[in-house]
Amino acid sequence: MSVPPPSEGLGSNFNYFLADGGSAITGLNVTITFSQALVSSSNGFGFQLNCYAQELSGAPSTTPNWQQYVVYEAPGTKTLYGIIDNWKGTVPAGTDAQIINYETELTTLAKNNTIPVGATINIATITNSSSVVTGVKYTYTPPGGTAVSTSVTLTNLTVYGTNKKVTSAYESPIAALTLNIVADYDGNNATFTSGAGTIVYNATQDLTVQTYEPSYTAFQDGTGETANTTYGKLNPSNSTSITQTWGISGGVPEFGPAKKGHALPIPARVKQARGHNLPLPPHIVQEIEEEYEQVNSA
């Protein structure tokens, strides 16, 4: 018997969650396959691996309770980018705030707004001996071609809004995850005219399928981007490998933010092109830097 879908349905920014009862998930890699070409007629596309942590007692205030690892393409381009967008705090407490935002170029596609049949996209987290996520690897493999990948180490990045280097105080394990195929960024809605395939989830631990974000994870919200994607039903499972089908719903968008619906921020590169890449207000930067000194003073 399949796990009940969310009340909103299995589509867009609502998919099942996978977890291991609150234990840290390691060896995580998610592969999206394409049995039909994915073609977007508006707002590109984004493959969002949204990961959730427990906020454990004594953890730094900067612990990333929501980690987004995304591959996306914006309209009118052929470039696939990888994005890291990590947030601290919790939505119920109103303490959610961005702590890492970074974009890297992955590859150039053969055709605008299209992932061809036979291609694959893989997002794999990198963990240390303490099961903490320390980086991510993005891979695109064209049909019949050679895989192209790029890896990012979190401690090589800077804390959002500052020139301070990320430290271990800005890293955490993953306790649950969900995968959404949606628009590019900024809360956009994408319309796909074609697309189908599978999502293959692999991890070291046995994963179980859940309808909603587990109560033991802290962030309690999801992404704000949407699209007319649908996801197949899954059995409860208890396996290190789970395969789910995906497709499109006839061009009718699936709307509905989660609780607050966090939009993936417009990339700095795009803001600069539009001429309005304003820095954070000085008092916000000061607050971020003061917190940085506090969590790294021990």
C-alpha positions as CSV (number, residue, x, y, z in Angstrom):
1,M,0.0,0.0,0.0
2,S,1.4,3.4,-0.9
3,V,2.1,6.2,1.6
4,P,-0.8,8.8,1.6
5,P,0.2,11.9,-0.5
6,P,0.2,15.4,1.0
7,S,-3.2,17.0,1.1
8,E,-2.0,19.4,-1.7
9,G,-1.2,16.4,-3.9
10,L,2.0,14.9,-5.2
11,G,3.3,17.7,-7.5
12,S,5.2,20.9,-7.9
13,N,6.6,21.9,-4.5
14,F,4.9,19.1,-2.6
15,N,6.6,15.7,-2.7
16,Y,7.2,12.9,-0.2
17,F,9.9,13.2,2.5
18,L,12.5,10.5,3.0
19,A,14.1,10.0,6.4
20,D,15.7,7.4,8.7
21,G,13.8,8.1,12.0
22,G,15.9,11.2,12.8
23,S,19.3,9.6,12.2
24,A,21.8,11.4,10.0
25,I,21.6,10.5,6.3
26,T,25.0,9.9,4.6
27,G,26.0,8.7,1.2
28,L,23.1,10.7,-0.2
29,N,22.9,11.1,-4.0
30,V,19.8,11.8,-6.0
31,T,19.6,11.1,-9.8
32,I,17.0,12.6,-12.1
33,T,16.5,10.7,-15.4
34,F,14.6,11.8,-18.5
35,S,12.6,9.3,-20.5
36,Q,10.9,12.3,-22.2
37,A,12.7,15.6,-22.8
38,L,12.0,18.3,-20.2
39,V,10.9,21.4,-22.0
40,S,10.0,24.6,-20.2
41,S,8.0,27.4,-21.8
42,S,8.3,29.8,-18.9
43,N,10.7,30.4,-16.0
44,G,13.2,27.7,-16.8
45,F,13.5,24.8,-14.4
46,G,15.1,23.8,-11.1
47,F,15.9,20.5,-9.5
48,Q,15.8,21.2,-5.8
49,L,17.2,18.7,-3.3
50,N,15.8,20.2,-0.1
51,C,17.4,18.8,3.1
52,Y,16.3,19.2,6.7
53,A,18.2,19.0,10.0
54,Q,17.3,18.5,13.6
55,E,18.1,21.5,15.8
56,L,19.8,19.7,18.6
57,S,20.4,21.0,22.1
58,G,23.5,23.1,22.3
59,A,23.9,23.5,18.5
60,P,25.2,26.9,17.3
61,S,22.5,29.4,16.3
62,T,23.9,29.3,12.8
63,T,23.1,25.6,12.3
64,P,21.6,25.2,8.8
65,N,18.3,23.6,9.5
66,W,17.3,23.9,5.8
67,Q,19.9,23.1,3.1
68,Q,19.0,23.6,-0.5
69,Y,21.2,22.0,-3.2
70,V,19.8,23.0,-6.6
71,V,20.6,22.6,-10.3
72,Y,18.7,25.1,-12.4
73,E,18.5,26.9,-15.8
74,A,16.9,30.3,-16.3
75,P,14.9,31.2,-19.4
76,G,16.8,32.3,-22.5
77,T,20.1,30.6,-21.5
78,K,21.7,27.2,-22.1
79,T,23.7,27.2,-18.9
80,L,23.0,24.8,-16.0
81,Y,24.1,26.2,-12.6
82,G,24.4,24.7,-9.2
83,I,23.2,26.6,-6.2
84,I,23.7,26.2,-2.5
85,D,21.1,28.1,-0.4
86,N,21.2,27.3,3.3
87,W,19.1,28.7,6.1
88,K,19.3,28.8,9.9
89,G,16.5,29.0,12.5
90,T,12.9,27.8,12.2
91,V,9.8,29.1,10.5
92,P,7.5,28.5,13.5
93,A,9.8,30.7,15.7
94,G,10.3,33.3,13.0
95,T,14.1,32.9,13.3
96,D,14.7,31.7,9.7
97,A,17.5,33.6,7.9
98,Q,19.8,32.9,5.1
99,I,23.4,32.0,5.9
100,I,24.9,30.6,2.7
101,N,24.1,31.5,-0.9
102,Y,26.5,30.4,-3.7
103,E,26.2,29.7,-7.4
104,T,28.5,27.8,-9.6
105,E,28.4,27.1,-13.4
106,L,27.9,23.4,-14.2
107,T,27.6,23.0,-18.0
108,T,26.1,24.4,-21.2
109,L,23.1,22.6,-22.7
110,A,22.6,21.9,-26.4
111,K,19.2,23.7,-26.5
112,N,17.6,26.5,-24.5
113,N,15.1,25.4,-21.7
114,T,15.5,21.7,-22.6
115,I,17.0,18.6,-20.9
116,P,17.1,15.9,-23.6
117,V,15.9,12.3,-23.4
118,G,18.6,10.1,-21.9
119,A,20.3,12.8,-19.9
120,T,20.8,12.6,-16.1
121,I,21.3,15.1,-13.3
122,N,22.9,14.0,-10.1
123,I,23.1,15.9,-6.8
124,A,25.3,14.2,-4.1
125,T,26.1,15.6,-0.7
126,I,29.6,15.2,0.8
127,T,29.8,14.3,4.5
128,N,32.6,14.0,7.0
129,S,33.2,11.3,9.6
130,S,30.7,13.0,11.9
131,S,27.9,12.7,9.3
132,V,27.9,16.5,8.8
133,V,27.4,17.8,5.3
134,T,30.6,19.6,4.2
135,G,29.9,20.1,0.5
136,V,28.0,19.0,-2.6
137,K,28.8,17.6,-6.0
138,Y,26.6,18.4,-9.1
139,T,26.8,16.2,-12.2
140,Y,25.2,16.4,-15.6
141,T,25.5,13.6,-18.1
142,P,24.3,14.3,-21.6
143,P,22.7,11.4,-23.6
144,G,25.5,9.1,-24.8
145,G,28.1,11.7,-23.6
146,T,30.6,12.3,-20.9
147,A,29.6,13.4,-17.4
148,V,30.5,16.9,-16.3
149,S,30.6,17.7,-12.6
150,T,31.6,20.4,-10.2
151,S,32.1,20.0,-6.4
152,V,31.8,22.8,-3.8
153,T,33.2,22.7,-0.2
154,L,31.2,24.8,2.2
155,T,34.2,26.1,4.1
156,N,35.6,27.6,0.9
157,L,32.5,29.9,0.8
158,T,31.6,33.0,2.7
159,V,28.7,33.6,5.1
160,Y,25.9,35.4,3.4
161,G,26.3,39.2,3.3
162,T,29.9,39.1,4.7
163,N,33.4,38.3,3.7
164,K,33.7,35.8,6.7
165,K,34.6,32.3,5.8
166,V,32.1,29.5,6.5
167,T,33.1,27.4,9.5
168,S,31.8,24.2,11.0
169,A,29.3,26.3,13.0
170,Y,27.5,26.7,9.6
171,E,27.3,22.9,8.8
172,S,24.9,20.2,10.0
173,P,23.8,16.6,9.2
174,I,20.7,15.9,7.2
175,A,17.8,14.1,8.9
176,A,15.2,14.3,6.1
177,L,15.0,15.3,2.4
178,T,12.6,15.9,-0.4
179,L,13.1,16.6,-4.1
180,N,11.1,19.1,-6.1
181,I,11.2,19.8,-9.9
182,V,10.0,23.4,-10.2
183,A,10.9,26.8,-11.7
184,D,14.2,28.5,-11.6
185,Y,14.1,30.9,-8.6
186,D,12.3,33.9,-6.9
187,G,9.1,32.0,-6.3
188,N,8.5,31.6,-10.0
189,N,6.1,29.2,-11.5
190,A,7.3,27.1,-14.5
191,T,5.1,25.6,-17.2
192,F,6.6,22.4,-18.7
193,T,5.2,21.3,-22.1
194,S,7.0,17.9,-22.0
195,G,8.8,15.8,-19.4
196,A,8.9,12.5,-17.6
197,G,11.4,10.2,-16.0
198,T,12.5,8.9,-12.6
199,I,14.0,10.2,-9.4
200,V,16.4,7.7,-7.9
201,Y,17.3,8.3,-4.2
202,N,20.3,6.5,-2.8
203,A,21.8,6.7,0.7
204,T,23.9,4.6,3.1
205,Q,20.9,4.3,5.5
206,D,17.6,2.6,4.9
207,L,15.1,5.4,4.0
208,T,11.4,5.4,4.8
209,V,8.8,7.4,2.9
210,Q,6.7,10.0,4.8
211,T,3.8,12.3,3.8
212,Y,5.1,15.4,5.4
213,E,8.3,16.9,6.9
214,P,9.0,15.0,10.1
215,S,8.1,16.7,13.4
216,Y,11.7,16.2,14.6
217,T,13.2,18.5,11.9
218,A,13.4,22.1,12.8
219,F,12.7,24.3,9.7
220,Q,9.1,23.2,9.0
221,D,8.7,24.9,5.6
222,G,9.4,24.2,2.0
223,T,10.3,25.9,-1.3
224,G,8.3,28.7,-2.9
225,E,9.0,27.8,-6.5
226,T,6.2,25.8,-8.4
227,A,5.6,24.0,-11.7
228,N,3.1,21.6,-13.3
229,T,5.1,18.6,-12.3
230,T,3.7,15.4,-10.8
231,Y,5.4,12.7,-8.7
232,G,4.5,9.0,-8.4
233,K,3.2,7.3,-5.3
234,L,5.6,5.3,-3.2
235,N,5.3,2.5,-0.7
236,P,6.6,3.0,2.8
237,S,9.9,1.3,1.8
238,N,12.9,0.6,4.1
239,S,15.7,0.7,1.6
240,T,18.9,2.4,0.7
241,S,17.6,2.9,-2.9
242,I,14.2,4.2,-3.8
243,T,12.9,5.0,-7.3
244,Q,10.0,7.4,-8.0
245,T,8.5,8.4,-11.3
246,W,7.8,12.0,-12.3
247,G,5.9,13.7,-15.1
248,I,3.9,16.8,-16.0
249,S,0.2,17.5,-15.4
250,G,-1.0,18.6,-18.9
251,G,0.3,22.2,-18.5
252,V,-1.8,23.1,-15.5
253,P,0.4,24.6,-12.8
254,E,0.3,23.2,-9.3
255,F,0.3,26.2,-6.9
256,G,0.6,26.6,-3.2
257,P,3.5,27.6,-0.9
258,A,4.2,25.2,2.0
259,K,3.8,27.2,5.2
260,K,5.7,30.3,4.3
261,G,7.1,29.1,1.0
262,H,10.7,30.2,0.8
263,A,11.7,31.5,-2.6
264,L,15.1,30.6,-3.9
265,P,16.8,34.1,-4.0
266,I,17.5,35.7,-7.4
267,P,21.2,34.9,-8.1
268,A,23.7,37.8,-7.6
269,R,24.8,37.4,-11.2
270,V,21.2,38.0,-12.4
271,K,20.8,41.0,-10.0
272,Q,23.9,42.5,-11.4
273,A,22.7,42.1,-14.9
274,R,19.5,43.9,-13.9
275,G,21.4,46.7,-12.3
276,H,20.0,46.3,-8.8
277,N,22.4,44.1,-6.8
278,L,22.2,46.1,-3.6
279,P,24.3,45.1,-0.5
280,L,22.6,44.1,2.7
281,P,22.0,47.1,5.1
282,P,24.9,47.8,7.4
283,H,23.0,47.0,10.5
284,I,22.1,43.5,9.2
285,V,25.7,42.8,8.2
286,Q,26.8,43.9,11.7
287,E,24.3,41.5,13.3
288,I,25.5,38.6,11.1
289,E,29.2,39.4,11.9
290,E,28.5,39.6,15.6
291,E,26.8,36.2,15.5
292,Y,29.7,34.9,13.5
293,E,32.2,36.0,16.2
294,Q,30.0,34.5,18.9
295,V,29.6,31.0,17.4
296,N,33.3,30.8,16.5
297,S,34.7,32.1,19.8
298,A,34.8,28.7,21.6
